[in-house]
Amino acid sequence: MKRLAILGSTGSIGQSTLDVVRAHPDRLRIVGLAAGTNADRLRDQAIEFKPSVIAMATDAGLHAVASAFRADRAVSGPAGLIAVATHPDVDIVICASSGTAGLEAVLAAIDAGKTIALANKEVLVMAGSLVTAAARARGVAILPVDSEHNAVHQCLHGRQNSEIARIILTASGGPFRELPAAALANVKPEDALRHPTWRMGRKITIDSATLMNKGLEVIEAHWLFDLPADKIDVVIHPQSVVHSMVELLDGSILAQLGGADMKLPIQYACSYPERWVAPVSRLDLTAIGRLDFQRPDLQRFPCLRLAYRALEAGPSHAVVLNAANEVAVASYLDEKISFVSIPRIIEQAMDAHSGEAVNTLDEVRALDAWARDYSQKLARELELKV
Ligand SMILES: NC(=O)c1ccc[n+]([C@@H]2O[C@H](COP(=O)([O-])OP(=O)(O)OC[C@H]3O[C@@H](n4cnc5c(N)ncnc54)[C@H](OP(=O)(O)O)[C@@H]3O)[C@@H](O)[C@H]2O)c1
């Protein structure tokens, strides 16, 4: 029996994780659930899975849940995420909260010796050096849940890093893959939120439309697989069937294929190194018929270029990229700025930063705060302008 804590249980990844737990009641048990503001959903989950510890971002939300379900421990605010992530009975922490709120909890879970199943890529983009160094020092595994990195992890099973020529991350290309550059200025959030192949949370869906999601994944891959930027490639693959590939020194390319269903990578992170029957539909390659691959267009989708720039420039630049992106995406979702203003804000924030040490959590948080503040000002200047 593996015992799980889920940070972000009410979100898209969190709910898929609970589907996996429902499919394996004899192998997986929920010990802790943490959510942001969706008290109704957390209450229903708590009544069904009976966790020992629950957490919500706000006191009001926590009271609403606690009045319907009595857990051994109920904690609000940032301390709640840490309490869930470090509960003594937990074996695996599923890190699936959005944004960077989960960083301290991930570090605390590593310190407590928990296995980390990481969906929350922003944590590695913001503090990859701190998180991977802590995991190495504590001997803790970070298992990727992101489907691309999970695919690479599956392909690499048992291989040395020295055998890798490059990894190839696939990207669907998002809803605007074929839209002319001129039309991008007018795309509305409701269009950007219509992802062609995946159903996900709002922030990652916008990141997929700008290709920043792939950029964040390039940085995530750097930290997870200890590879430089020039060994991490991206190809557009509209069918989202090949989840990613590894090219070995001899030119062989290994790929992992599957349906667009996060339950498979989530389950693999839970079952690893075993394989279990998964609650997902099987792939019918004859029904799919063809698989296409194209180069990404960095002119129309500059966010991917900016992510490579941040990775090559050093860890503090990735902190700025990530913070500016979160601010810009939130402003776009609020319909305050246009779609094409997102990369403008990120690029201007990066231009204003010349690089600094981010060796401690305090240094990371301070730079993150500066970048958010700076980007907010940029977003206000760009409001209602294209
Ligand atoms: N969805 C996917 O298919 C997918 C694939 C790969 C990677 N990821 C990554 O996984 C993460 C989650 O994505 P998602 O699509 O599941 O997002 P989502 O649907 O927006 O869910 C986010 C979750 O985080 C919780 N949360 C937000 N702020 C919190 C806080 N301060 N304290 C505690 N919980 C908080 C939310 O709670 P409330 O809803 O209760 O406010 C919700 O449960 C992201 O980093 C994303 O990049 C997602």
The ligand as an ORCA input file, in Angstrom:
! r2SCAN-3c Opt
* xyz 0 1
  N      -3.557     19.670    -16.044
  C      -2.629     19.005    -16.672
  O      -2.922     18.181    -17.543
  C      -1.176     19.220    -16.337
  C      -0.213     18.509    -17.051
  C       1.131     18.672    -16.697
  C       1.505     19.520    -15.671
  N       0.544     20.215    -15.008
  C       0.968     21.121    -13.918
  O       0.315     20.742    -12.718
  C      -0.001     21.882    -11.937
  C      -1.501     21.902    -11.704
  O      -2.155     22.039    -12.956
  P      -3.737     21.867    -13.077
  O      -4.043     21.895    -14.536
  O      -4.187     20.702    -12.262
  O      -4.220     23.239    -12.402
  P      -5.640     23.608    -11.796
  O      -6.702     22.759    -12.381
  O      -5.746     25.082    -11.900
  O      -5.486     23.196    -10.257
  C      -4.628     23.861     -9.380
  C      -4.776     23.291     -7.991
  O      -3.917     24.012     -7.105
  C      -4.687     24.443     -5.993
  N      -4.090     25.650     -5.434
  C      -3.854     26.829     -6.053
  N      -3.293     27.704     -5.196
  C      -3.159     27.045     -4.013
  C      -2.659     27.393     -2.726
  N      -2.164     28.621     -2.465
  N      -2.687     26.455     -1.750
  C      -3.172     25.218     -1.984
  N      -3.660     24.827     -3.178
  C      -3.653     25.740     -4.167
  C      -6.070     24.668     -6.571
  O      -7.044     24.711     -5.544
  P      -8.535     25.364     -5.772
  O      -9.001     24.944     -7.127
  O      -9.288     24.733     -4.658
  O      -8.379     26.845     -5.638
  C      -6.178     23.411     -7.424
  O      -6.457     22.287     -6.621
  C       0.513     23.096    -12.725
  O       1.787     23.435    -12.258
  C       0.602     22.578    -14.155
  O       1.604     23.233    -14.905
  C      -0.770     20.075    -15.304
*
